[in-house]
Amino acid sequence: MVRKLKYLTLLLLACMPVLQLQAVDARPYAPALLGDVCIIVVKIEFDHSTSNTTDALNLRENKADDLEHTGNGAGEGEWLYASRNEPALYKCGQTVSCLVTFQAYDTVTGKPFTTDVPLDVKATGLNEMKGNLKKTAVTIPANSTMKRYVKFDFDKTTEKWDGTDDNEIQKIVGRLKWECANAGQTDWRNFSISKTGPHTFYTILPGGLKTPWSETPQTTTAPHTHEPWVSALEFSIVDAGLEGKKTDLTVASTMTTYLHTSHGIPYDTVSGADSYTAFVVALQRKFNATAYMAKTGVGKVNCSDQAHAVKCFSAIVGTSMTMEYCDPFGYINTTVLCGIVGNCNNPFYTKPPVTAPVVVGFPRSSFSFHQMCTMGGNLYDATCGPEVGTDAHAAYIVKMIDVATPAAQKAKVTDFEDYNSNYHSIY
């Protein structure tokens, strides 16, 4: 059934003008022929419906830019032959499918077939991708070069795509190798262009996105900036080291530690002013996640910036944390402030008259208020410490606040207030 190699030149001349696309690189693609059929993958849609249960979640590149693929089933696909390759986002534990569009030709004439062509098609995950696409019947219709939107089911739930059975946060990069056979037969052969990708798949914890992120648009008009950003996923999973984390506790402690110790934006030791959060109306605050990730702008942070960041970048991988606000707070015990090397109990030490980071006794500066995050009753502080969930409120006060603080200026357990409702938006 295999045609002679003289048909390769005819095939390339026939296929490429119709596709109106250029090859991705300079490799000479040599079709492998199945009978008289040349078949290639033209489009793959991972986010192909509005359900968010059997497909990928809707993504945007960042606050300002959406992906080229319009999500929730409206777009043409994350992967388009030779012209587009965008990532997909899933929750661990999902049973999912994708939609695939094929193009096929008669290798003898370079034209559509005059009769239906029934085939079986499958794809195997390569590199980091351990999920495969199950064998699926595909019939190329007569007098058409396209077979659109064929549904393929993955053979594994999303948490197994990295080769384990664990519900863990992952960034998986791999290709799909495509094969076809005559319907009902086992004469499997590679597609004319046998591999698509490399595809990037993000998996987050099974509970999915948490506030301030959302799986559905928060407004009826674009831009829908609360939909998850690729840039924020990269920041959380790759930069902050959340890849492989399996629990909310490890997410919270890892994120808090990274933002305190490694992200590198120093505390504002002049006045403790916020640089990445701002009031919208009344007590409603918005968080500039874009500038925070890039470390642009003022380049200093305070406790409000840090609390918003811990909540925001933990939430995008599925961990929900509560921001808390405490007023009054008090004089702090010796600790390490975020982004600064060395101990400190005088947080505004670059502002005269007391300009030493550590002061024995008084006078020295204090926190009139403080913000942090909590989860499960324990506190996570990316400004001081860091504190990573080892203490509840009473123990945290003992650890953080100097006993010499006058009673009227010293925090009590009852002074800690839920501040989640004040988280207005991200940008």
VENMOQUI-V580936 format. One record per residue. N is the residue number from 1. RES is the residue in three letters. PHI is phi as a letter, one per 40 degrees, with the letter a starting at -180 (NA if undefined). Layout:
BEGIN
n->N res->RES phi->PHI
n->N res->RES phi->PHI
END
This chain:
BEGIN
n->1 res->MET phi->NA
n->2 res->VAL phi->c
n->3 res->ARG phi->c
n->4 res->LYS phi->c
n->5 res->LEU phi->c
n->6 res->LYS phi->c
n->7 res->TYR phi->c
n->8 res->LEU phi->c
n->9 res->THR phi->c
n->10 res->LEU phi->d
n->11 res->LEU phi->c
n->12 res->LEU phi->c
n->13 res->LEU phi->c
n->14 res->ALA phi->c
n->15 res->CYS phi->c
n->16 res->MET phi->c
n->17 res->PRO phi->c
n->18 res->VAL phi->c
n->19 res->LEU phi->c
n->20 res->GLN phi->f
n->21 res->LEU phi->b
n->22 res->GLN phi->b
n->23 res->ALA phi->c
n->24 res->VAL phi->c
n->25 res->ASP phi->a
n->26 res->ALA phi->c
n->27 res->ARG phi->c
n->28 res->PRO phi->c
n->29 res->TYR phi->c
n->30 res->ALA phi->b
n->31 res->PRO phi->c
n->32 res->ALA phi->c
n->33 res->LEU phi->c
n->34 res->LEU phi->b
n->35 res->GLY phi->g
n->36 res->ASP phi->b
n->37 res->VAL phi->b
n->38 res->CYS phi->b
n->39 res->ILE phi->b
n->40 res->ILE phi->b
n->41 res->VAL phi->c
n->42 res->VAL phi->b
n->43 res->LYS phi->a
n->44 res->ILE phi->b
n->45 res->GLU phi->b
n->46 res->PHE phi->c
n->47 res->ASP phi->c
n->48 res->HIS phi->b
n->49 res->SER phi->a
n->50 res->THR phi->c
n->51 res->SER phi->c
n->52 res->ASN phi->g
n->53 res->THR phi->b
n->54 res->THR phi->b
n->55 res->ASP phi->a
n->56 res->ALA phi->c
n->57 res->LEU phi->c
n->58 res->ASN phi->c
n->59 res->LEU phi->b
n->60 res->ARG phi->b
n->61 res->GLU phi->c
n->62 res->ASN phi->a
n->63 res->LYS phi->c
n->64 res->ALA phi->c
n->65 res->ASP phi->b
n->66 res->ASP phi->c
n->67 res->LEU phi->c
n->68 res->GLU phi->c
n->69 res->HIS phi->c
n->70 res->THR phi->c
n->71 res->GLY phi->c
n->72 res->ASN phi->f
n->73 res->GLY phi->g
n->74 res->ALA phi->c
n->75 res->GLY phi->c
n->76 res->GLU phi->c
n->77 res->GLY phi->i
n->78 res->GLU phi->c
n->79 res->TRP phi->b
n->80 res->LEU phi->b
n->81 res->TYR phi->d
n->82 res->ALA phi->g
n->83 res->SER phi->b
n->84 res->ARG phi->a
n->85 res->ASN phi->a
n->86 res->GLU phi->b
n->87 res->PRO phi->c
n->88 res->ALA phi->b
n->89 res->LEU phi->b
n->90 res->TYR phi->b
n->91 res->LYS phi->c
n->92 res->CYS phi->d
n->93 res->GLY phi->g
n->94 res->GLN phi->c
n->95 res->THR phi->b
n->96 res->VAL phi->b
n->97 res->SER phi->b
n->98 res->CYS phi->a
n->99 res->LEU phi->b
n->100 res->VAL phi->b
n->101 res->THR phi->b
n->102 res->PHE phi->b
n->103 res->GLN phi->b
n->104 res->ALA phi->a
n->105 res->TYR phi->a
n->106 res->ASP phi->c
n->107 res->THR phi->c
n->108 res->VAL phi->c
n->109 res->THR phi->c
n->110 res->GLY phi->g
n->111 res->LYS phi->b
n->112 res->PRO phi->c
n->113 res->PHE phi->c
n->114 res->THR phi->c
n->115 res->THR phi->b
n->116 res->ASP phi->c
n->117 res->VAL phi->b
n->118 res->PRO phi->c
n->119 res->LEU phi->b
n->120 res->ASP phi->b
n->121 res->VAL phi->b
n->122 res->LYS phi->a
n->123 res->ALA phi->a
n->124 res->THR phi->b
n->125 res->GLY phi->c
n->126 res->LEU phi->b
n->127 res->ASN phi->g
n->128 res->GLU phi->c
n->129 res->MET phi->c
n->130 res->LYS phi->b
n->131 res->GLY phi->c
n->132 res->ASN phi->b
n->133 res->LEU phi->b
n->134 res->LYS phi->c
n->135 res->LYS phi->d
n->136 res->THR phi->b
n->137 res->ALA phi->c
n->138 res->VAL phi->b
n->139 res->THR phi->b
n->140 res->ILE phi->c
n->141 res->PRO phi->c
n->142 res->ALA phi->c
n->143 res->ASN phi->g
n->144 res->SER phi->a
n->145 res->THR phi->c
n->146 res->MET phi->b
n->147 res->LYS phi->b
n->148 res->ARG phi->c
n->149 res->TYR phi->f
n->150 res->VAL phi->c
n->151 res->LYS phi->c
n->152 res->PHE phi->b
n->153 res->ASP phi->c
n->154 res->PHE phi->c
n->155 res->ASP phi->c
n->156 res->LYS phi->b
n->157 res->THR phi->c
n->158 res->THR phi->c
n->159 res->GLU phi->c
n->160 res->LYS phi->c
n->161 res->TRP phi->c
n->162 res->ASP phi->c
n->163 res->GLY phi->g
n->164 res->THR phi->b
n->165 res->ASP phi->b
n->166 res->ASP phi->c
n->167 res->ASN phi->c
n->168 res->GLU phi->b
n->169 res->ILE phi->c
n->170 res->GLN phi->a
n->171 res->LYS phi->b
n->172 res->ILE phi->b
n->173 res->VAL phi->b
n->174 res->GLY phi->a
n->175 res->ARG phi->b
n->176 res->LEU phi->b
n->177 res->LYS phi->b
n->178 res->TRP phi->b
n->179 res->GLU phi->b
n->180 res->CYS phi->b
n->181 res->ALA phi->a
n->182 res->ASN phi->d
n->183 res->ALA phi->d
n->184 res->GLY phi->g
n->185 res->GLN phi->b
n->186 res->THR phi->b
n->187 res->ASP phi->c
n->188 res->TRP phi->c
n->189 res->ARG phi->a
n->190 res->ASN phi->c
n->191 res->PHE phi->c
n->192 res->SER phi->d
n->193 res->ILE phi->b
n->194 res->SER phi->c
n->195 res->LYS phi->b
n->196 res->THR phi->b
n->197 res->GLY phi->h
n->198 res->PRO phi->c
n->199 res->HIS phi->c
n->200 res->THR phi->b
n->201 res->PHE phi->b
n->202 res->TYR phi->b
n->203 res->THR phi->b
n->204 res->ILE phi->b
n->205 res->LEU phi->c
n->206 res->PRO phi->d
n->207 res->GLY phi->c
n->208 res->GLY phi->g
n->209 res->LEU phi->c
n->210 res->LYS phi->b
n->211 res->THR phi->d
n->212 res->PRO phi->c
n->213 res->TRP phi->c
n->214 res->SER phi->a
n->215 res->GLU phi->c
n->216 res->THR phi->b
n->217 res->PRO phi->d
n->218 res->GLN phi->c
n->219 res->THR phi->b
n->220 res->THR phi->c
n->221 res->THR phi->b
n->222 res->ALA phi->c
n->223 res->PRO phi->c
n->224 res->HIS phi->c
n->225 res->THR phi->c
n->226 res->HIS phi->c
n->227 res->GLU phi->c
n->228 res->PRO phi->c
n->229 res->TRP phi->b
n->230 res->VAL phi->d
n->231 res->SER phi->c
n->232 res->ALA phi->c
n->233 res->LEU phi->c
n->234 res->GLU phi->c
n->235 res->PHE phi->c
n->236 res->SER phi->c
n->237 res->ILE phi->c
n->238 res->VAL phi->c
n->239 res->ASP phi->c
n->240 res->ALA phi->c
n->241 res->GLY phi->g
n->242 res->LEU phi->c
n->243 res->GLU phi->c
n->244 res->GLY phi->g
n->245 res->LYS phi->c
n->246 res->LYS phi->b
n->247 res->THR phi->b
n->248 res->ASP phi->c
n->249 res->LEU phi->c
n->250 res->THR phi->c
n->251 res->VAL phi->c
n->252 res->ALA phi->c
n->253 res->SER phi->c
n->254 res->THR phi->c
n->255 res->MET phi->c
n->256 res->THR phi->c
n->257 res->THR phi->c
n->258 res->TYR phi->c
n->259 res->LEU phi->c
n->260 res->HIS phi->c
n->261 res->THR phi->b
n->262 res->SER phi->b
n->263 res->HIS phi->c
n->264 res->GLY phi->g
n->265 res->ILE phi->c
n->266 res->PRO phi->c
n->267 res->TYR phi->c
n->268 res->ASP phi->c
n->269 res->THR phi->c
n->270 res->VAL phi->c
n->271 res->SER phi->b
n->272 res->GLY phi->g
n->273 res->ALA phi->c
n->274 res->ASP phi->c
n->275 res->SER phi->b
n->276 res->TYR phi->b
n->277 res->THR phi->b
n->278 res->ALA phi->a
n->279 res->PHE phi->c
n->280 res->VAL phi->c
n->281 res->VAL phi->a
n->282 res->ALA phi->f
n->283 res->LEU phi->c
n->284 res->GLN phi->c
n->285 res->ARG phi->b
n->286 res->LYS phi->b
n->287 res->PHE phi->b
n->288 res->ASN phi->c
n->289 res->ALA phi->c
n->290 res->THR phi->c
n->291 res->ALA phi->c
n->292 res->TYR phi->c
n->293 res->MET phi->c
n->294 res->ALA phi->c
n->295 res->LYS phi->f
n->296 res->THR phi->b
n->297 res->GLY phi->g
n->298 res->VAL phi->c
n->299 res->GLY phi->g
n->300 res->LYS phi->b
n->301 res->VAL phi->b
n->302 res->ASN phi->b
n->303 res->CYS phi->c
n->304 res->SER phi->c
n->305 res->ASP phi->d
n->306 res->GLN phi->c
n->307 res->ALA phi->c
n->308 res->HIS phi->c
n->309 res->ALA phi->c
n->310 res->VAL phi->d
n->311 res->LYS phi->c
n->312 res->CYS phi->c
n->313 res->PHE phi->c
n->314 res->SER phi->c
n->315 res->ALA phi->c
n->316 res->ILE phi->c
n->317 res->VAL phi->b
n->318 res->GLY phi->h
n->319 res->THR phi->b
n->320 res->SER phi->c
n->321 res->MET phi->b
n->322 res->THR phi->b
n->323 res->MET phi->c
n->324 res->GLU phi->b
n->325 res->TYR phi->b
n->326 res->CYS phi->b
n->327 res->ASP phi->a
n->328 res->PRO phi->c
n->329 res->PHE phi->b
n->330 res->GLY phi->h
n->331 res->TYR phi->c
n->332 res->ILE phi->c
n->333 res->ASN phi->c
n->334 res->THR phi->c
n->335 res->THR phi->a
n->336 res->VAL phi->b
n->337 res->LEU phi->c
n->338 res->CYS phi->d
n->339 res->GLY phi->g
n->340 res->ILE phi->b
n->341 res->VAL phi->c
n->342 res->GLY phi->h
n->343 res->ASN phi->c
n->344 res->CYS phi->a
n->345 res->ASN phi->b
n->346 res->ASN phi->b
n->347 res->PRO phi->c
n->348 res->PHE phi->b
n->349 res->TYR phi->c
n->350 res->THR phi->c
n->351 res->LYS phi->b
n->352 res->PRO phi->d
n->353 res->PRO phi->c
n->354 res->VAL phi->c
n->355 res->THR phi->b
n->356 res->ALA phi->b
n->357 res->PRO phi->c
n->358 res->VAL phi->b
n->359 res->VAL phi->b
n->360 res->VAL phi->c
n->361 res->GLY phi->g
n->362 res->PHE phi->b
n->363 res->PRO phi->c
n->364 res->ARG phi->a
n->365 res->SER phi->c
n->366 res->SER phi->b
n->367 res->PHE phi->c
n->368 res->SER phi->c
n->369 res->PHE phi->a
n->370 res->HIS phi->a
n->371 res->GLN phi->b
n->372 res->MET phi->a
n->373 res->CYS phi->b
n->374 res->THR phi->b
n->375 res->MET phi->a
n->376 res->GLY phi->g
n->377 res->GLY phi->g
n->378 res->ASN phi->b
n->379 res->LEU phi->b
n->380 res->TYR phi->b
n->381 res->ASP phi->b
n->382 res->ALA phi->c
n->383 res->THR phi->c
n->384 res->CYS phi->b
n->385 res->GLY phi->h
n->386 res->PRO phi->c
n->387 res->GLU phi->b
n->388 res->VAL phi->b
n->389 res->GLY phi->g
n->390 res->THR phi->c
n->391 res->ASP phi->b
n->392 res->ALA phi->c
n->393 res->HIS phi->d
n->394 res->ALA phi->c
n->395 res->ALA phi->c
n->396 res->TYR phi->c
n->397 res->ILE phi->c
n->398 res->VAL phi->c
n->399 res->LYS phi->c
n->400 res->MET phi->c
n->401 res->ILE phi->b
n->402 res->ASP phi->c
n->403 res->VAL phi->c
n->404 res->ALA phi->c
n->405 res->THR phi->c
n->406 res->PRO phi->d
n->407 res->ALA phi->d
n->408 res->ALA phi->c
n->409 res->GLN phi->b
n->410 res->LYS phi->b
n->411 res->ALA phi->c
n->412 res->LYS phi->b
n->413 res->VAL phi->d
n->414 res->THR phi->c
n->415 res->ASP phi->c
n->416 res->PHE phi->c
n->417 res->GLU phi->b
n->418 res->ASP phi->c
n->419 res->TYR phi->b
n->420 res->ASN phi->d
n->421 res->SER phi->c
n->422 res->ASN phi->c
n->423 res->TYR phi->c
n->424 res->HIS phi->c
n->425 res->SER phi->a
n->426 res->ILE phi->b
n->427 res->TYR phi->a
END
